[in-house]
Amino acid sequence: MKVTVQKQDILTVIRSNRTAHRDIFKEAVEGYRKKALELLEKRIAEVKAGKFFTYVQMSLPEDHTRDYDRVIGMLEHHQGTDIELLEADYAMYVQDDWEWKRQFLMSNSAYSGTAAAALGNVADEE
């Protein structure tokens, strides 16, 4: 199935989705820094106390802002006023349902309350 939408309308939606995505990423980066410092300070204290410690690995916050920027750039360069979207395009651009969305929310939920809440909402929808 295809749907035709106004270029400006779809740009508005994608820019809003991009902003929300970027906000989650920034929150996750801040949460990552806080958690990393806590773990490092704990490990330093253990070393100073002469204790052994185990290696701790933290996953990095995930960011897909470039995916939004690519689509926005393509739309801005589109010569017409209307855009034809396939069902998969509509899911990504309008519903913000990208193939990487669940992984993005899972990896960032360790550091971002917003990502954790959004992940819970995704799970509730399934």
Residue, then its C-alpha position, 0 to 999 in steps of 0.5 A: m500500500k502507498v500513501t501520498v503526504q505533504k512534504q512539509d507535513i512529513l518533514t515536521v513529523i520526522r524533525s519532531n521524531r529526530t528531536a525526541h530521539r536525540d533527547i533520549f541519546k543525550e540523556a543516555v550519554e549523561g547517565y552513562r557518564k554518571k554510572a561510569l564514574e561511579l563504577l570507576e570510583k568504586r574500582i579505584a577504592e578497591v585497588k587502594a584497599g588492596k582488593f581484587f576487582t572484576y572487569v566491568q564492561m558497559s555498553l555505549p549509548e546508541d545513536h541513530t540521529r544520522d538516519y533521521d538526518r539522511v531522510i530529512g536531507m532527502l525530503e528537503h531536496h525533493q522537488g515536489t510538494d507531495i511524497e509517496l510513502l510505502e507502508a515501511d516508510y510510513a512506519m519509520y518516518v511517521q510512527d517512528d518505528w525503525e528496524w533498530k528502534r527496540q535495540f536503541l531503546m534497550s541499550n539506552s534504557a540502562y542510562s535513560g529513564t525516557a528510553a526505559a519508559a518508551l521500551g515499556n510502552v513498546a512491549d505493552e503494544e506487542 
